[in-house]
Structure formats: structure tokens, C-alpha cells
């Protein structure tokens, strides 16, 4: 029973790690998009 619970905890931990990694990726992508957005806005302002 304890082994089962431990195994489940390990799986959950891996899930969290994967989500964390994905989140880090999305945060970086978001920064890039924000910068692109800002640049586009500047270009429009300068038209």
C-alpha cells in the first residue's frame, strides 16, 4: 500500500515538473510576443 502511494506521489511529482517546464516555456514565448506587440505598436505610432 505504501509503495502504491509512493509511486503515485512520484508520478504526480513528474506531472508537476512537466507542467513547470511547459509553464517556463510559455512564459518565455509570452515575453517574445509582448515585445513583438510593443514593437508593432511603436511602428504604428510612427506611421
N, CA, C and O atoms as a Maestro MAE file, in Angstrom:
{
 s_m_m2io_version
 :::
 2.0.0
}

f_m_ct {
 s_m_title
 :::
 protein
 m_atom[188] {
  # First column is atom index #
  i_m_mmod_type
  r_m_x_coord
  r_m_y_coord
  r_m_z_coord
  i_m_residue_number
  s_m_chain_name
  s_m_pdb_residue_name
  s_m_pdb_atom_name
  i_m_atomic_number
  :::
  1 25 0.840 -1.211 0.000 1 A "UNK " " N  " 7
  2 3 0.000 0.000 0.000 1 A "UNK " " CA " 6
  3 2 0.876 1.262 0.000 1 A "UNK " " C  " 6
  4 15 0.634 2.199 -0.761 1 A "UNK " " O  " 8
  5 25 1.879 1.268 0.853 2 A "UNK " " N  " 7
  6 3 2.776 2.428 0.924 2 A "UNK " " CA " 6
  7 2 3.518 2.606 -0.394 2 A "UNK " " C  " 6
  8 15 3.702 3.727 -0.868 2 A "UNK " " O  " 8
  9 25 3.942 1.489 -0.981 3 A "UNK " " N  " 7
  10 3 4.621 1.545 -2.277 3 A "UNK " " CA " 6
  11 2 3.736 2.162 -3.342 3 A "UNK " " C  " 6
  12 15 4.191 2.949 -4.173 3 A "UNK " " O  " 8
  13 25 2.468 1.794 -3.304 4 A "UNK " " N  " 7
  14 3 1.486 2.325 -4.251 4 A "UNK " " CA " 6
  15 2 1.393 3.842 -4.109 4 A "UNK " " C  " 6
  16 15 1.419 4.583 -5.091 4 A "UNK " " O  " 8
  17 25 1.284 4.275 -2.862 5 A "UNK " " N  " 7
  18 3 1.160 5.709 -2.590 5 A "UNK " " CA " 6
  19 2 2.419 6.454 -3.020 5 A "UNK " " C  " 6
  20 15 2.349 7.545 -3.586 5 A "UNK " " O  " 8
  21 25 3.563 5.850 -2.745 6 A "UNK " " N  " 7
  22 3 4.842 6.446 -3.106 6 A "UNK " " CA " 6
  23 2 4.951 6.583 -4.625 6 A "UNK " " C  " 6
  24 15 5.407 7.600 -5.148 6 A "UNK " " O  " 8
  25 25 4.523 5.539 -5.304 7 A "UNK " " N  " 7
  26 3 4.549 5.522 -6.761 7 A "UNK " " CA " 6
  27 2 3.660 6.631 -7.321 7 A "UNK " " C  " 6
  28 15 4.024 7.317 -8.276 7 A "UNK " " O  " 8
  29 25 2.501 6.789 -6.715 8 A "UNK " " N  " 7
  30 3 1.560 7.826 -7.148 8 A "UNK " " CA " 6
  31 2 2.152 9.217 -6.917 8 A "UNK " " C  " 6
  32 15 2.037 10.107 -7.760 8 A "UNK " " O  " 8
  33 25 2.783 9.381 -5.765 9 A "UNK " " N  " 7
  34 3 3.426 10.661 -5.459 9 A "UNK " " CA " 6
  35 2 4.508 10.986 -6.475 9 A "UNK " " C  " 6
  36 15 4.623 12.124 -6.931 9 A "UNK " " O  " 8
  37 25 5.303 9.979 -6.827 10 A "UNK " " N  " 7
  38 3 6.359 10.172 -7.819 10 A "UNK " " CA " 6
  39 2 5.785 10.584 -9.161 10 A "UNK " " C  " 6
  40 15 6.317 11.467 -9.834 10 A "UNK " " O  " 8
  41 25 4.690 9.932 -9.544 11 A "UNK " " N  " 7
  42 3 4.029 10.278 -10.806 11 A "UNK " " CA " 6
  43 2 3.527 11.713 -10.766 11 A "UNK " " C  " 6
  44 15 3.708 12.479 -11.713 11 A "UNK " " O  " 8
  45 25 2.893 12.061 -9.655 12 A "UNK " " N  " 7
  46 3 2.375 13.423 -9.502 12 A "UNK " " CA " 6
  47 2 3.501 14.438 -9.581 12 A "UNK " " C  " 6
  48 15 3.361 15.503 -10.183 12 A "UNK " " O  " 8
  49 25 4.618 14.088 -8.962 13 A "UNK " " N  " 7
  50 3 5.789 14.951 -8.965 13 A "UNK " " CA " 6
  51 2 6.281 15.179 -10.385 13 A "UNK " " C  " 6
  52 15 6.603 16.303 -10.770 13 A "UNK " " O  " 8
  53 25 6.337 14.095 -11.162 14 A "UNK " " N  " 7
  54 3 6.770 14.201 -12.557 14 A "UNK " " CA " 6
  55 2 5.798 15.061 -13.356 14 A "UNK " " C  " 6
  56 15 6.207 15.859 -14.198 14 A "UNK " " O  " 8
  57 25 4.506 14.889 -13.082 15 A "UNK " " N  " 7
  58 3 3.498 15.715 -13.757 15 A "UNK " " CA " 6
  59 2 3.741 17.189 -13.458 15 A "UNK " " C  " 6
  60 15 3.708 18.027 -14.360 15 A "UNK " " O  " 8
  61 25 3.986 17.500 -12.186 16 A "UNK " " N  " 7
  62 3 4.235 18.885 -11.796 16 A "UNK " " CA " 6
  63 2 5.485 19.433 -12.465 16 A "UNK " " C  " 6
  64 15 5.507 20.578 -12.919 16 A "UNK " " O  " 8
  65 25 6.524 18.610 -12.523 17 A "UNK " " N  " 7
  66 3 7.769 19.038 -13.160 17 A "UNK " " CA " 6
  67 2 7.543 19.335 -14.637 17 A "UNK " " C  " 6
  68 15 8.058 20.317 -15.171 17 A "UNK " " O  " 8
  69 25 6.768 18.474 -15.286 18 A "UNK " " N  " 7
  70 3 6.466 18.673 -16.704 18 A "UNK " " CA " 6
  71 2 5.667 19.961 -16.900 18 A "UNK " " C  " 6
  72 15 5.939 20.738 -17.815 18 A "UNK " " O  " 8
  73 25 4.683 20.177 -16.037 19 A "UNK " " N  " 7
  74 3 3.869 21.393 -16.135 19 A "UNK " " CA " 6
  75 2 4.710 22.637 -15.884 19 A "UNK " " C  " 6
  76 15 4.528 23.666 -16.535 19 A "UNK " " O  " 8
  77 25 5.618 22.531 -14.948 20 A "UNK " " N  " 7
  78 3 6.526 23.626 -14.633 20 A "UNK " " CA " 6
  79 2 7.368 24.006 -15.837 20 A "UNK " " C  " 6
  80 15 7.542 25.182 -16.157 20 A "UNK " " O  " 8
  81 25 7.884 22.980 -16.494 21 A "UNK " " N  " 7
  82 3 8.714 23.167 -17.676 21 A "UNK " " CA " 6
  83 2 7.905 23.835 -18.783 21 A "UNK " " C  " 6
  84 15 8.365 24.774 -19.433 21 A "UNK " " O  " 8
  85 25 6.695 23.331 -18.983 22 A "UNK " " N  " 7
  86 3 5.802 23.870 -20.002 22 A "UNK " " CA " 6
  87 2 5.498 25.332 -19.697 22 A "UNK " " C  " 6
  88 15 5.490 26.184 -20.587 22 A "UNK " " O  " 8
  89 25 5.251 25.597 -18.438 23 A "UNK " " N  " 7
  90 3 4.945 26.948 -17.997 23 A "UNK " " CA " 6
  91 2 6.111 27.893 -18.268 23 A "UNK " " C  " 6
  92 15 5.911 29.015 -18.735 23 A "UNK " " O  " 8
  93 25 7.316 27.442 -17.977 24 A "UNK " " N  " 7
  94 3 8.511 28.253 -18.232 24 A "UNK " " CA " 6
  95 2 8.609 28.586 -19.711 24 A "UNK " " C  " 6
  96 15 8.932 29.711 -20.090 24 A "UNK " " O  " 8
  97 25 8.322 27.581 -20.544 25 A "UNK " " N  " 7
  98 3 8.353 27.781 -21.996 25 A "UNK " " CA " 6
  99 2 7.315 28.829 -22.407 25 A "UNK " " C  " 6
  100 15 7.613 29.744 -23.175 25 A "UNK " " O  " 8
  101 25 6.090 28.684 -21.883 26 A "UNK " " N  " 7
  102 3 5.033 29.631 -22.235 26 A "UNK " " CA " 6
  103 2 5.365 31.045 -21.767 26 A "UNK " " C  " 6
  104 15 5.062 32.017 -22.459 26 A "UNK " " O  " 8
  105 25 5.979 31.159 -20.610 27 A "UNK " " N  " 7
  106 3 6.374 32.471 -20.091 27 A "UNK " " CA " 6
  107 2 7.370 33.128 -21.040 27 A "UNK " " C  " 6
  108 15 7.254 34.314 -21.346 27 A "UNK " " O  " 8
  109 25 8.350 32.355 -21.502 28 A "UNK " " N  " 7
  110 3 9.339 32.885 -22.453 28 A "UNK " " CA " 6
  111 2 8.678 33.292 -23.768 28 A "UNK " " C  " 6
  112 15 8.970 34.356 -24.312 28 A "UNK " " O  " 8
  113 25 7.785 32.440 -24.274 29 A "UNK " " N  " 7
  114 3 7.072 32.750 -25.518 29 A "UNK " " CA " 6
  115 2 6.249 34.026 -25.348 29 A "UNK " " C  " 6
  116 15 6.188 34.870 -26.243 29 A "UNK " " O  " 8
  117 25 5.628 34.144 -24.199 30 A "UNK " " N  " 7
  118 3 4.806 35.305 -23.883 30 A "UNK " " CA " 6
  119 2 5.633 36.588 -23.898 30 A "UNK " " C  " 6
  120 15 5.187 37.620 -24.399 30 A "UNK " " O  " 8
  121 25 6.846 36.511 -23.341 31 A "UNK " " N  " 7
  122 3 7.746 37.672 -23.345 31 A "UNK " " CA " 6
  123 2 8.061 38.091 -24.772 31 A "UNK " " C  " 6
  124 15 8.051 39.278 -25.099 31 A "UNK " " O  " 8
  125 25 8.345 37.090 -25.633 32 A "UNK " " N  " 7
  126 3 8.657 37.387 -27.033 32 A "UNK " " CA " 6
  127 2 7.478 38.070 -27.710 32 A "UNK " " C  " 6
  128 15 7.639 39.061 -28.423 32 A "UNK " " O  " 8
  129 25 6.283 37.519 -27.472 33 A "UNK " " N  " 7
  130 3 5.084 38.078 -28.103 33 A "UNK " " CA " 6
  131 2 4.811 39.494 -27.591 33 A "UNK " " C  " 6
  132 15 4.409 40.369 -28.358 33 A "UNK " " O  " 8
  133 25 5.026 39.710 -26.313 34 A "UNK " " N  " 7
  134 3 4.830 41.043 -25.742 34 A "UNK " " CA " 6
  135 2 5.766 42.047 -26.395 34 A "UNK " " C  " 6
  136 15 5.377 43.174 -26.703 34 A "UNK " " O  " 8
  137 25 7.003 41.620 -26.601 35 A "UNK " " N  " 7
  138 3 7.979 42.503 -27.232 35 A "UNK " " CA " 6
  139 2 7.579 42.798 -28.676 35 A "UNK " " C  " 6
  140 15 7.664 43.939 -29.130 35 A "UNK " " O  " 8
  141 25 7.142 41.760 -29.394 36 A "UNK " " N  " 7
  142 3 6.687 41.958 -30.771 36 A "UNK " " CA " 6
  143 2 5.516 42.936 -30.806 36 A "UNK " " C  " 6
  144 15 5.446 43.818 -31.662 36 A "UNK " " O  " 8
  145 25 4.619 42.762 -29.876 37 A "UNK " " N  " 7
  146 3 3.443 43.614 -29.763 37 A "UNK " " CA " 6
  147 2 3.848 45.071 -29.542 37 A "UNK " " C  " 6
  148 15 3.320 45.988 -30.170 37 A "UNK " " O  " 8
  149 25 4.787 45.248 -28.643 38 A "UNK " " N  " 7
  150 3 5.289 46.578 -28.319 38 A "UNK " " CA " 6
  151 2 5.939 47.217 -29.548 38 A "UNK " " C  " 6
  152 15 5.705 48.385 -29.859 38 A "UNK " " O  " 8
  153 25 6.760 46.421 -30.237 39 A "UNK " " N  " 7
  154 3 7.435 46.902 -31.445 39 A "UNK " " CA " 6
  155 2 6.424 47.296 -32.519 39 A "UNK " " C  " 6
  156 15 6.565 48.336 -33.163 39 A "UNK " " O  " 8
  157 25 5.402 46.456 -32.706 40 A "UNK " " N  " 7
  158 3 4.363 46.762 -33.700 40 A "UNK " " CA " 6
  159 2 3.650 48.055 -33.338 40 A "UNK " " C  " 6
  160 15 3.386 48.894 -34.199 40 A "UNK " " O  " 8
  161 25 3.344 48.205 -32.069 41 A "UNK " " N  " 7
  162 3 2.659 49.402 -31.596 41 A "UNK " " CA " 6
  163 2 3.501 50.647 -31.882 41 A "UNK " " C  " 6
  164 15 2.987 51.667 -32.340 41 A "UNK " " O  " 8
  165 25 4.789 50.544 -31.607 42 A "UNK " " N  " 7
  166 3 5.710 51.653 -31.886 42 A "UNK " " CA " 6
  167 2 5.716 51.998 -33.372 42 A "UNK " " C  " 6
  168 15 5.670 53.170 -33.744 42 A "UNK " " O  " 8
  169 25 5.773 50.974 -34.215 43 A "UNK " " N  " 7
  170 3 5.781 51.196 -35.666 43 A "UNK " " CA " 6
  171 2 4.508 51.908 -36.109 43 A "UNK " " C  " 6
  172 15 4.552 52.832 -36.922 43 A "UNK " " O  " 8
  173 25 3.383 51.472 -35.572 44 A "UNK " " N  " 7
  174 3 2.103 52.097 -35.937 44 A "UNK " " CA " 6
  175 2 2.089 53.559 -35.494 44 A "UNK " " C  " 6
  176 15 1.634 54.436 -36.228 44 A "UNK " " O  " 8
  177 25 2.586 53.805 -34.298 45 A "UNK " " N  " 7
  178 3 2.638 55.176 -33.773 45 A "UNK " " CA " 6
  179 2 3.477 56.075 -34.673 45 A "UNK " " C  " 6
  180 15 3.188 57.261 -34.832 45 A "UNK " " O  " 8
  181 25 4.527 55.488 -35.262 46 A "UNK " " N  " 7
  182 3 5.455 56.273 -36.077 46 A "UNK " " CA " 6
  183 2 5.029 56.407 -37.537 46 A "UNK " " C  " 6
  184 15 5.747 57.010 -38.334 46 A "UNK " " O  " 8
  185 25 3.888 55.861 -37.891 47 A "UNK " " N  " 7
  186 3 3.424 55.969 -39.287 47 A "UNK " " CA " 6
  187 2 3.039 57.410 -39.617 47 A "UNK " " C  " 6
  188 15 2.627 57.697 -40.741 47 A "UNK " " O  " 8
  :::
 }
 m_bond[187] {
  # First column is bond index #
  i_m_from
  i_m_to
  i_m_order
  :::
  1 1 2 1
  2 2 3 1
  3 3 4 2
  4 3 5 1
  5 5 6 1
  6 6 7 1
  7 7 8 2
  8 7 9 1
  9 9 10 1
  10 10 11 1
  11 11 12 2
  12 11 13 1
  13 13 14 1
  14 14 15 1
  15 15 16 2
  16 15 17 1
  17 17 18 1
  18 18 19 1
  19 19 20 2
  20 19 21 1
  21 21 22 1
  22 22 23 1
  23 23 24 2
  24 23 25 1
  25 25 26 1
  26 26 27 1
  27 27 28 2
  28 27 29 1
  29 29 30 1
  30 30 31 1
  31 31 32 2
  32 31 33 1
  33 33 34 1
  34 34 35 1
  35 35 36 2
  36 35 37 1
  37 37 38 1
  38 38 39 1
  39 39 40 2
  40 39 41 1
  41 41 42 1
  42 42 43 1
  43 43 44 2
  44 43 45 1
  45 45 46 1
  46 46 47 1
  47 47 48 2
  48 47 49 1
  49 49 50 1
  50 50 51 1
  51 51 52 2
  52 51 53 1
  53 53 54 1
  54 54 55 1
  55 55 56 2
  56 55 57 1
  57 57 58 1
  58 58 59 1
  59 59 60 2
  60 59 61 1
  61 61 62 1
  62 62 63 1
  63 63 64 2
  64 63 65 1
  65 65 66 1
  66 66 67 1
  67 67 68 2
  68 67 69 1
  69 69 70 1
  70 70 71 1
  71 71 72 2
  72 71 73 1
  73 73 74 1
  74 74 75 1
  75 75 76 2
  76 75 77 1
  77 77 78 1
  78 78 79 1
  79 79 80 2
  80 79 81 1
  81 81 82 1
  82 82 83 1
  83 83 84 2
  84 83 85 1
  85 85 86 1
  86 86 87 1
  87 87 88 2
  88 87 89 1
  89 89 90 1
  90 90 91 1
  91 91 92 2
  92 91 93 1
  93 93 94 1
  94 94 95 1
  95 95 96 2
  96 95 97 1
  97 97 98 1
  98 98 99 1
  99 99 100 2
  100 99 101 1
  101 101 102 1
  102 102 103 1
  103 103 104 2
  104 103 105 1
  105 105 106 1
  106 106 107 1
  107 107 108 2
  108 107 109 1
  109 109 110 1
  110 110 111 1
  111 111 112 2
  112 111 113 1
  113 113 114 1
  114 114 115 1
  115 115 116 2
  116 115 117 1
  117 117 118 1
  118 118 119 1
  119 119 120 2
  120 119 121 1
  121 121 122 1
  122 122 123 1
  123 123 124 2
  124 123 125 1
  125 125 126 1
  126 126 127 1
  127 127 128 2
  128 127 129 1
  129 129 130 1
  130 130 131 1
  131 131 132 2
  132 131 133 1
  133 133 134 1
  134 134 135 1
  135 135 136 2
  136 135 137 1
  137 137 138 1
  138 138 139 1
  139 139 140 2
  140 139 141 1
  141 141 142 1
  142 142 143 1
  143 143 144 2
  144 143 145 1
  145 145 146 1
  146 146 147 1
  147 147 148 2
  148 147 149 1
  149 149 150 1
  150 150 151 1
  151 151 152 2
  152 151 153 1
  153 153 154 1
  154 154 155 1
  155 155 156 2
  156 155 157 1
  157 157 158 1
  158 158 159 1
  159 159 160 2
  160 159 161 1
  161 161 162 1
  162 162 163 1
  163 163 164 2
  164 163 165 1
  165 165 166 1
  166 166 167 1
  167 167 168 2
  168 167 169 1
  169 169 170 1
  170 170 171 1
  171 171 172 2
  172 171 173 1
  173 173 174 1
  174 174 175 1
  175 175 176 2
  176 175 177 1
  177 177 178 1
  178 178 179 1
  179 179 180 2
  180 179 181 1
  181 181 182 1
  182 182 183 1
  183 183 184 2
  184 183 185 1
  185 185 186 1
  186 186 187 1
  187 187 188 2
  :::
 }
}
